[in-house]
Amino acid sequence: MSAVPELIAGIDEVGRGPLAGPVVTAAVILDVRRPIAGLADSKTLTPARREVLAEAIRARALAYAYGRAEVEEIDRINILQATLLAMQRALEALPFCPDRVMVDGNRCPVTRLPVIAIPKGDRLIPAISAASILAKVARDEEMRVYDCLYPGYGLARHKGYPTCMHLEALQHLGVLPIHRRSFAPVRQLLA
């Protein structure tokens, strides 16, 4: 009789640095009997490759779930606390509890489960890589929707990050409801 494999949930976030949009997290429990080749830190993959891998993850993982913190929460409790809250929400949204949780970075969300933070975990741990990919694909899609709702800001291109294009659009077009008012470039415009 073979031992039951330990169920490890990997968690990662996307969207800590942008001036606009939510921070999005994913929690993924991979099936060790159905490995997915090519998992890596989402930032190192092309958008097309992320889409292919996201489809494979959704089809073959034992479980996955998303969490998020909205702009208002980010502004109220700060980006670090909002990120940890979004991670907690992703973990709580899983259909069953893992045995252990591994988080990319150096901070852990509040949970009753054994949890460890692993710097560069999205490069080292397949479940964290998978979470990184799902979170990135989900947030990028949301930013493409915002791009249609708010033309002229280039949100589909820069995904809300403080690029020259985004900062110029903020100067000329103004602050949107999806902008984080607590972030310096936005706060300075509103002052």
Backbone torsions as a table, in degrees:
resi	resn	phi	psi	omega
1	MET	NA	125.7	-177.9
2	SER	-84.3	150.2	179.9
3	ALA	-70.5	147.1	176.9
4	VAL	-75.4	128.2	-179.1
5	PRO	-67.8	146.7	177.3
6	GLU	-66.8	137.0	178.8
7	LEU	-91.7	111.4	-178.8
8	ILE	-109.4	126.4	173.5
9	ALA	-97.1	125.6	172.1
10	GLY	-96.5	139.7	179.9
11	ILE	-129.5	137.7	173.3
12	ASP	-147.3	165.0	-179.1
13	GLU	-123.8	160.1	171.5
14	VAL	-138.4	135.5	172.6
15	GLY	105.3	27.8	176.1
16	ARG	-75.9	-35.1	-173.3
17	GLY	-88.4	-19.4	-176.8
18	PRO	-64.1	159.7	174.4
19	LEU	-88.3	-12.6	-174.4
20	ALA	-136.8	150.1	174.0
21	GLY	87.3	170.9	-177.5
22	PRO	-77.3	168.5	164.6
23	VAL	-95.5	131.9	-175.3
24	VAL	-118.6	136.3	177.6
25	THR	-124.9	161.0	172.9
26	ALA	-137.4	148.2	172.5
27	ALA	-121.1	132.1	-176.6
28	VAL	-133.5	132.5	170.6
29	ILE	-112.1	109.2	-178.6
30	LEU	-81.0	154.9	174.6
31	ASP	-93.3	111.1	-176.4
32	VAL	-64.2	-18.7	178.5
33	ARG	-82.8	-9.8	-179.6
34	ARG	-131.1	68.4	-177.5
35	PRO	-63.1	152.3	-179.9
36	ILE	-115.0	114.6	-179.5
37	ALA	-71.8	143.5	173.2
38	GLY	92.4	4.0	178.5
39	LEU	-63.9	135.8	-178.5
40	ALA	-159.9	173.1	173.8
41	ASP	-55.4	127.2	-175.1
42	SER	-56.6	-30.5	-178.1
43	LYS	-67.8	-19.6	-178.1
44	THR	-92.3	-3.3	-176.3
45	LEU	-105.2	150.6	174.5
46	THR	-71.5	157.3	176.7
47	PRO	-55.4	-40.5	-179.7
48	ALA	-64.5	-41.6	-180.0
49	ARG	-67.2	-38.9	177.2
50	ARG	-60.0	-42.8	-179.9
51	GLU	-61.1	-44.5	179.7
52	VAL	-62.6	-46.7	-179.7
53	LEU	-66.7	-37.7	178.4
54	ALA	-60.9	-41.3	178.0
55	GLU	-62.3	-43.3	178.8
56	ALA	-64.7	-40.9	179.4
57	ILE	-62.9	-48.2	-179.1
58	ARG	-62.3	-32.1	-178.6
59	ALA	-80.9	-31.4	-169.3
60	ARG	-114.4	-12.6	178.7
61	ALA	-69.5	152.1	174.1
62	LEU	-68.4	-35.0	179.3
63	ALA	-163.5	152.3	171.7
64	TYR	-153.9	155.0	178.8
65	ALA	-155.6	158.7	179.7
66	TYR	-113.0	154.4	171.6
67	GLY	-138.1	161.2	-179.7
68	ARG	-157.1	159.6	169.8
69	ALA	-130.3	130.6	-176.0
70	GLU	-79.2	165.8	-179.1
71	VAL	-54.3	-42.7	-179.2
72	GLU	-62.6	-37.7	178.2
73	GLU	-69.7	-41.3	177.7
74	ILE	-58.2	-46.1	-179.5
75	ASP	-66.6	-33.2	-176.5
76	ARG	-79.7	-42.1	-171.8
77	ILE	-114.0	-4.7	179.5
78	ASN	90.4	160.3	-171.7
79	ILE	-67.5	-36.6	179.3
80	LEU	-64.5	-50.1	-179.0
81	GLN	-65.1	-35.6	177.9
82	ALA	-66.2	-38.1	177.8
83	THR	-64.3	-46.1	178.8
84	LEU	-62.9	-38.4	176.7
85	LEU	-63.7	-43.4	178.7
86	ALA	-63.8	-38.3	176.8
87	MET	-63.5	-43.7	178.2
88	GLN	-60.4	-41.8	179.6
89	ARG	-64.7	-39.9	178.0
90	ALA	-64.1	-43.7	179.9
91	LEU	-62.5	-44.2	-179.9
92	GLU	-68.1	-22.9	-178.9
93	ALA	-83.4	-10.4	177.4
94	LEU	-60.9	145.3	-177.6
95	PRO	-72.3	-15.7	174.5
96	PHE	-151.8	163.2	-176.0
97	CYS	-84.0	135.3	171.6
98	PRO	-77.5	169.3	175.1
99	ASP	-78.6	-29.7	-174.1
100	ARG	-153.7	155.1	-179.1
101	VAL	-124.2	136.1	174.8
102	MET	-123.1	128.2	-174.7
103	VAL	-116.7	137.3	174.0
104	ASP	-71.1	133.9	175.0
105	GLY	112.9	-152.3	-176.4
106	ASN	-128.0	12.5	177.9
107	ARG	-131.6	146.2	-178.5
108	CYS	-115.7	143.8	173.7
109	PRO	-72.5	160.4	176.3
110	VAL	-72.6	126.0	178.1
111	THR	-159.5	155.0	176.5
112	ARG	-80.4	-12.2	-176.6
113	LEU	-82.4	154.7	172.2
114	PRO	-62.4	127.9	-176.5
115	VAL	-137.3	142.3	178.1
116	ILE	-135.0	139.1	175.3
117	ALA	-93.7	133.8	-178.4
118	ILE	-126.2	105.3	175.6
119	PRO	-57.6	136.4	-176.9
120	LYS	62.1	23.7	-179.1
121	GLY	-60.3	-28.0	179.4
122	ASP	-67.8	-15.5	175.9
123	ARG	-96.2	-20.5	-168.9
124	LEU	-107.3	-33.2	-171.6
125	ILE	-114.1	118.0	-177.3
126	PRO	-53.3	-40.7	-179.1
127	ALA	-65.6	-35.2	177.1
128	ILE	-71.5	-39.9	175.5
129	SER	-57.9	-44.1	179.5
130	ALA	-62.0	-41.9	178.1
131	ALA	-63.9	-40.8	178.1
132	SER	-58.2	-43.9	-178.6
133	ILE	-67.0	-47.9	-179.5
134	LEU	-61.9	-43.0	-179.7
135	ALA	-64.2	-42.5	-179.5
136	LYS	-64.9	-45.3	179.8
137	VAL	-62.7	-42.6	-179.3
138	ALA	-65.3	-45.7	-177.9
139	ARG	-69.0	-40.1	178.4
140	ASP	-60.5	-40.1	177.9
141	GLU	-62.8	-41.8	178.5
142	GLU	-63.2	-38.4	179.6
143	MET	-69.9	-30.2	174.5
144	ARG	-66.8	-36.9	176.1
145	VAL	-64.9	-45.4	177.5
146	TYR	-60.6	-34.5	178.9
147	ASP	-60.6	-37.9	177.4
148	CYS	-70.9	-37.5	-179.4
149	LEU	-72.9	-33.0	-175.8
150	TYR	-126.8	74.0	-178.2
151	PRO	-65.2	152.3	176.1
152	GLY	100.0	-15.9	-178.7
153	TYR	-91.8	-17.8	-179.4
154	GLY	73.1	27.2	-175.2
155	LEU	-60.2	-31.4	178.7
156	ALA	-68.4	-26.6	-179.1
157	ARG	-84.0	-53.1	-173.1
158	HIS	-98.6	-5.5	175.9
159	LYS	59.1	24.4	177.3
160	GLY	94.2	-5.7	179.6
161	TYR	-69.4	156.5	-174.7
162	PRO	-79.1	63.3	176.0
163	THR	-77.8	167.8	176.0
164	CYS	-57.2	-43.5	179.8
165	MET	-58.6	-44.3	-178.5
166	HIS	-68.4	-43.6	-179.7
167	LEU	-64.1	-38.3	176.0
168	GLU	-64.4	-43.2	179.0
169	ALA	-62.5	-40.4	176.9
170	LEU	-59.7	-43.5	179.7
171	GLN	-61.8	-44.1	-173.0
172	HIS	-88.8	-33.8	-174.1
173	LEU	-104.9	-18.6	177.6
174	GLY	96.4	178.2	-176.8
175	VAL	-86.4	135.1	179.4
176	LEU	-97.0	164.5	174.9
177	PRO	-60.8	-23.3	-178.6
178	ILE	-89.1	1.7	177.9
179	HIS	-82.9	144.1	179.6
180	ARG	-83.9	107.6	-174.9
181	ARG	-69.5	-19.2	179.8
182	SER	-83.9	-9.7	179.8
183	PHE	-85.2	135.6	-168.2
184	ALA	-48.9	-50.2	-177.8
185	PRO	-60.7	-35.6	178.9
186	VAL	-75.6	-45.9	-179.9
187	ARG	-57.8	-41.3	-178.9
188	GLN	-66.4	-37.0	177.5
189	LEU	-66.4	-34.1	-178.3
190	LEU	-80.4	-16.9	-176.3
191	ALA	-70.0	NA	NA
